[in-house]
Every structure is written in C-alpha cells, then in structure tokens.
Amino acid sequence: MASILSPKRPEIAIDFGTANVRIIRRDDGILFDEPSLCCFSRMAGDHDLVAAGAQARAMVDRTPAHLQVKRPLGRGVLQDIEAARGLLRYAMSRAGGRRRLRAPRVIIGVPADATQAERNAMLTAANDAGLGEVELVAEPFAAALGANLPVGDPAGSMIIECGAGTTEVAVFSLGGICVSGSVRIGGATLDKAIADQLHMHHKFLIGDLTAEQLKLDYAARRQAPARTDGETIAIRGRSLRSKLRRRGRRRSLLRLCDGGGGHGHGGF
C-alpha cells in the first residue's frame, strides 16, 4: 500500500469489479469504464474472444448456442482466468487508444480478505494479459484514497464499500488497515433476489440486466423528492402462465428493497 503514496507510484489503476472494470491513468483520469463481461466462441473447441465490455453486455441472453457470455469475477474474486485475461487485454487496448500502453506499472484492487490463491489467480491473469509490474491493493484502501479520507492520520477513518459482489468495511489509521470485514454479498445479490421474487410469486421471468435496471429505477424513484407510493415501474419479461413475452408493471416493487423481507406487495 505504501507504494501508492510514493513518488514512484503505479501509472495505471484497475478497478476490476464483478459488474464493471475501470482503468484510470495518473493525471488522465478514467480511460475505460465498461461491464465486466466477455463473449467467447465455442465452435470446434475454439475459445476465441468475440466481444467484451459493453458489446458483450448487449449480447446477454441473446447469444446462439456457439457463443457464451462469461463474467470473469463472481462475488468480488476471480472465477475465470481465461475471461479475465481476455477482458484485461481488451480494456487495456481500448484505454491506450492510438498510444498503446506498453507494460505499465499497475495496481489492481482485490477484496481485503482475498486468499493467497485468489490473489495469485489475479496476478496470473494480469501477467498473461501483458501488463507490466502488477501490485494488488485492498479495495477498501483504494476506495479510501479515492474518497480523500485521511488514512495517514492517527485518528481512525472508516469506509463502507458496496460493490456488485462484495460489501466491505474497513477502519484506517497511520496509513494502514486496522480492522476490516467483508461479506460476499452485494448489488448482484439484490438483482438475483428481485428476479427470484418475480419468478416465485408472479411466475414472471426477467434476466439479470433487467433486474439490475429495475433496482436502479426503483432506487431513483425512492430518492426523488416528489415520490409517491403508488408509482409503477414498467418491465419486460416472459410470463410462465402465458408462455409469452409480456410487459409487467410493478408497484412498490419489493419490501426487500426497503430492508424488509422478501415478500412483494402490489401486482402486475
């Protein structure tokens, strides 16, 4: 962690999350910010990268049998080295533009409680992708620096980082992490809970992307100053009752979004 604050700190920082991957270059800001998704060809044993990032996201739930969309990370840790390698190569090529980023010094965020095996897997993917000197940093520490918290002060500072795959809490003092805790639950868990709720109680199927958008729309409605409890949100999915795709309207969405149980109120 000390190297982040040193004069020879890394040139590139990579936030490799379960939902999105971001590449930031010192003095230039964000160079790349797209979904953490890859699409591979499965024809004749071939596993060539067909699309990645936003292009792969557009192919979710729409691919023919010979194509497969993969998510390199699950619950904050690497679960597919091949997909991670392909996505990192794609992201670095896009981030470099016409000026190719040749083996830069890089830091990559990992969960504070990542095991040595999980850390080694991330380093392997980064090296295979052609990155230069790679250092792993605890994500809560990187988030604290990004939030300009006084992590070097004797007085403690705390941060809560909520990602798609993990939620982490850490307390910092004198440039280090004093105590931290994490659970492998995040925004993606809520997406699945929303999809399961509609499936179990309304026999209505929606995909991961629709569930995520429904969550974001609901959160935006909750934060609106002129919110009314009777508002509805339109979604598209497939009804198991009619076996046809149809449009649903969800009122008050889910009590689980309000911190309650998994029961919904209202209907389609």
C-alpha positions as CSV (number, residue, x, y, z in Angstrom):
1,M,0.0,0.0,0.0
2,A,2.9,2.3,0.7
3,S,3.9,2.3,-3.0
4,I,0.6,4.0,-3.9
5,L,1.7,7.0,-1.9
6,S,5.3,7.0,-3.0
7,P,6.8,9.2,-5.9
8,K,7.2,6.0,-8.0
9,R,3.6,5.0,-7.6
10,P,2.0,3.0,-10.4
11,E,0.9,4.6,-13.7
12,I,-2.4,2.7,-14.1
13,A,-5.0,1.7,-11.6
14,I,-7.6,-1.0,-12.4
15,D,-10.8,-1.4,-10.6
16,F,-11.7,-4.9,-11.7
17,G,-15.2,-5.4,-10.2
18,T,-17.8,-8.1,-10.5
19,A,-20.1,-5.7,-12.5
20,N,-17.7,-3.3,-14.2
21,V,-14.0,-2.8,-15.0
22,R,-12.5,0.7,-14.8
23,I,-9.0,1.8,-15.9
24,I,-7.6,5.0,-14.5
25,R,-4.3,6.6,-15.5
26,R,-2.4,9.1,-13.3
27,D,-3.1,12.7,-14.5
28,D,-5.5,11.5,-17.2
29,G,-8.5,10.2,-15.2
30,I,-10.8,7.4,-16.3
31,L,-9.8,5.8,-19.6
32,F,-12.1,2.8,-19.7
33,D,-15.4,2.0,-17.9
34,E,-17.4,-0.9,-19.2
35,P,-19.2,-4.0,-17.9
36,S,-17.1,-7.0,-16.8
37,L,-18.3,-9.3,-19.4
38,C,-16.7,-11.4,-22.3
39,C,-18.3,-13.4,-25.1
40,F,-16.4,-16.4,-26.4
41,S,-16.9,-18.7,-29.4
42,R,-17.3,-22.4,-28.5
43,M,-17.2,-23.8,-32.1
44,A,-14.9,-26.8,-32.6
45,G,-13.3,-26.4,-29.2
46,D,-12.2,-22.8,-30.1
47,H,-12.5,-20.2,-27.4
48,D,-11.7,-17.0,-29.3
49,L,-12.9,-13.7,-27.7
50,V,-15.8,-12.4,-29.8
51,A,-16.8,-9.3,-27.8
52,A,-16.1,-7.7,-24.4
53,G,-17.4,-4.9,-22.2
54,A,-20.4,-3.1,-23.5
55,Q,-20.6,-5.1,-26.7
56,A,-20.7,-8.4,-24.6
57,R,-23.4,-6.8,-22.4
58,A,-25.6,-6.2,-25.4
59,M,-25.3,-10.0,-26.2
60,V,-26.5,-11.2,-22.8
61,D,-29.5,-13.6,-23.2
62,R,-29.3,-13.2,-27.0
63,T,-26.4,-15.5,-27.9
64,P,-26.7,-18.6,-30.2
65,A,-25.5,-22.0,-29.0
66,H,-21.9,-21.5,-30.2
67,L,-21.4,-18.3,-28.2
68,Q,-21.1,-18.0,-24.5
69,V,-21.1,-14.8,-22.4
70,K,-18.9,-15.1,-19.3
71,R,-18.3,-12.9,-16.2
72,P,-14.7,-13.1,-15.1
73,L,-15.4,-12.3,-11.4
74,G,-18.0,-13.6,-9.1
75,R,-18.6,-12.1,-5.6
76,G,-15.5,-10.0,-6.0
77,V,-13.0,-12.7,-6.8
78,L,-11.7,-14.2,-10.0
79,Q,-13.6,-17.2,-11.2
80,D,-12.5,-17.5,-14.8
81,I,-8.8,-16.7,-15.6
82,E,-9.4,-17.0,-19.4
83,A,-12.2,-14.5,-19.4
84,A,-10.2,-12.1,-17.1
85,R,-7.2,-12.3,-19.4
86,G,-9.3,-11.5,-22.5
87,L,-11.2,-8.7,-20.8
88,L,-8.0,-7.1,-19.5
89,R,-6.4,-7.2,-22.9
90,Y,-9.4,-5.7,-24.5
91,A,-9.7,-3.0,-21.8
92,M,-6.0,-2.0,-22.0
93,S,-6.1,-1.8,-25.8
94,R,-9.2,0.5,-25.6
95,A,-7.7,2.6,-22.8
96,G,-4.5,3.1,-24.7
97,G,-6.2,4.3,-27.9
98,R,-3.7,5.2,-30.6
99,R,-0.9,5.4,-27.9
100,R,-0.5,1.8,-26.8
101,L,0.1,1.3,-23.1
102,R,3.3,-0.8,-23.1
103,A,3.7,-2.9,-19.9
104,P,2.8,-0.1,-17.5
105,R,3.2,-0.4,-13.7
106,V,-0.3,-1.3,-12.5
107,I,-2.3,-1.7,-9.3
108,I,-5.4,-3.8,-9.2
109,G,-7.9,-3.9,-6.4
110,V,-8.9,-7.1,-4.6
111,P,-11.1,-7.8,-1.6
112,A,-9.3,-7.2,1.7
113,D,-10.0,-10.8,2.7
114,A,-8.9,-12.4,-0.6
115,T,-7.0,-15.6,-0.1
116,Q,-3.5,-16.1,-1.5
117,A,-4.8,-18.4,-4.1
118,E,-7.3,-15.7,-5.2
119,R,-4.6,-13.1,-5.3
120,N,-2.3,-15.4,-7.3
121,A,-5.1,-16.0,-9.8
122,M,-5.5,-12.3,-10.4
123,L,-1.7,-11.8,-10.8
124,T,-1.6,-14.7,-13.3
125,A,-4.5,-13.2,-15.4
126,A,-2.8,-9.7,-15.3
127,N,0.6,-11.1,-16.4
128,D,-1.0,-13.2,-19.2
129,A,-2.8,-10.1,-20.4
130,G,0.6,-8.4,-20.9
131,L,0.6,-6.0,-18.0
132,G,3.9,-4.9,-16.5
133,E,4.7,-4.8,-12.9
134,V,1.5,-5.5,-11.0
135,E,0.7,-4.8,-7.4
136,L,-2.5,-5.8,-5.7
137,V,-4.2,-3.4,-3.2
138,A,-7.1,-3.9,-0.8
139,E,-10.1,-2.4,-2.4
140,P,-11.3,-0.6,0.8
141,F,-7.9,1.1,1.0
142,A,-8.0,2.3,-2.6
143,A,-11.6,3.5,-2.1
144,A,-10.5,5.5,1.0
145,L,-7.8,7.2,-1.0
146,G,-10.2,8.0,-3.8
147,A,-12.6,9.5,-1.2
148,N,-9.7,11.6,0.2
149,L,-10.0,10.1,3.7
150,P,-7.1,11.0,6.0
151,V,-5.8,7.4,6.1
152,G,-2.4,8.5,7.3
153,D,-3.7,10.3,10.4
154,P,-3.5,8.8,13.9
155,A,-7.3,9.3,14.2
156,G,-9.3,6.4,12.7
157,S,-11.3,6.7,9.5
158,M,-13.9,4.2,8.3
159,I,-15.2,3.4,4.9
160,I,-18.0,1.1,3.7
161,E,-17.6,-0.1,0.1
162,C,-20.6,-1.7,-1.5
163,G,-19.9,-3.4,-4.8
164,A,-21.8,-5.8,-7.0
165,G,-20.1,-8.9,-5.5
166,T,-18.9,-7.9,-2.1
167,T,-19.6,-5.4,0.7
168,E,-16.5,-4.4,2.8
169,V,-16.0,-2.3,5.9
170,A,-12.5,-1.1,7.0
171,V,-11.0,1.3,9.5
172,F,-7.7,3.0,8.7
173,S,-5.1,4.7,10.8
174,L,-1.4,5.7,10.2
175,G,-1.5,4.5,6.6
176,G,-2.8,1.0,7.2
177,I,-5.9,-1.1,7.8
178,C,-6.6,-1.5,11.5
179,V,-9.6,-3.8,11.1
180,S,-11.7,-4.9,8.2
181,G,-14.6,-7.2,7.5
182,S,-16.4,-8.3,4.3
183,V,-19.3,-10.4,3.1
184,R,-19.6,-11.8,-0.4
185,I,-22.9,-10.1,-0.9
186,G,-23.5,-7.0,-3.0
187,G,-25.7,-5.4,-5.6
188,A,-25.7,-8.6,-7.8
189,T,-27.3,-10.5,-4.8
190,L,-30.1,-7.9,-4.7
191,D,-30.6,-8.3,-8.5
192,K,-31.0,-12.1,-8.1
193,A,-33.4,-11.6,-5.2
194,I,-35.6,-9.3,-7.4
195,A,-35.6,-11.8,-10.2
196,D,-36.4,-14.7,-7.8
197,Q,-39.2,-12.7,-6.3
198,L,-40.9,-12.1,-9.6
199,H,-40.3,-15.8,-10.6
200,M,-41.6,-17.3,-7.4
201,H,-44.5,-15.1,-6.6
202,H,-45.6,-13.9,-10.0
203,K,-44.4,-16.6,-12.5
204,F,-42.6,-13.8,-14.4
205,L,-39.1,-14.3,-15.7
206,I,-36.6,-11.5,-16.2
207,G,-32.9,-11.5,-17.0
208,D,-30.0,-10.2,-14.8
209,L,-29.8,-7.0,-16.8
210,T,-33.5,-6.3,-16.4
211,A,-33.3,-7.0,-12.7
212,E,-30.4,-4.6,-12.3
213,Q,-32.2,-1.9,-14.2
214,L,-35.3,-2.4,-12.1
215,K,-33.3,-2.0,-9.0
216,L,-31.7,1.2,-10.3
217,D,-35.0,2.6,-11.4
218,Y,-36.6,1.8,-8.0
219,A,-33.7,3.5,-6.2
220,A,-34.0,6.6,-8.3
221,R,-37.8,6.7,-7.5
222,R,-37.1,6.3,-3.8
223,Q,-34.6,9.3,-3.8
224,A,-36.9,11.6,-5.8
225,P,-38.2,14.5,-3.7
226,A,-41.8,14.1,-5.0
227,R,-42.0,10.4,-4.5
228,T,-45.5,8.7,-4.3
229,D,-46.0,5.2,-3.0
230,G,-48.4,4.4,-5.8
231,E,-45.9,4.8,-8.7
232,T,-45.3,1.9,-11.0
233,I,-42.3,0.7,-13.0
234,A,-42.7,-0.9,-16.4
235,I,-40.5,-4.0,-17.1
236,R,-40.4,-6.6,-19.9
237,G,-40.1,-10.3,-19.4
238,R,-41.7,-13.7,-20.0
239,S,-44.8,-14.9,-18.3
240,L,-44.7,-18.6,-17.3
241,R,-48.5,-18.6,-17.2
242,S,-49.0,-17.5,-20.9
243,K,-45.6,-18.7,-22.1
244,L,-45.3,-15.4,-24.0
245,R,-43.2,-12.3,-23.5
246,R,-45.2,-9.6,-22.0
247,R,-44.8,-6.3,-20.2
248,G,-45.4,-6.0,-16.4
249,R,-45.9,-3.1,-14.1
250,R,-44.6,-3.5,-10.6
251,R,-46.0,-1.3,-7.8
252,S,-43.9,-0.5,-4.7
253,L,-41.6,-3.2,-6.0
254,L,-40.3,-5.3,-3.1
255,R,-40.1,-4.9,0.6
256,L,-36.6,-6.4,0.4
257,C,-35.6,-3.1,-1.3
258,D,-36.8,-1.3,1.8
259,G,-34.8,-3.6,4.1
260,G,-37.7,-5.9,4.9
261,G,-38.5,-9.4,4.0
262,G,-38.8,-11.0,0.5
263,H,-42.5,-10.5,0.1
264,G,-43.8,-8.2,-2.6
265,H,-46.9,-6.0,-2.4
266,G,-48.9,-4.8,-5.3
267,G,-49.1,-6.8,-8.5
268,F,-48.9,-6.8,-12.2
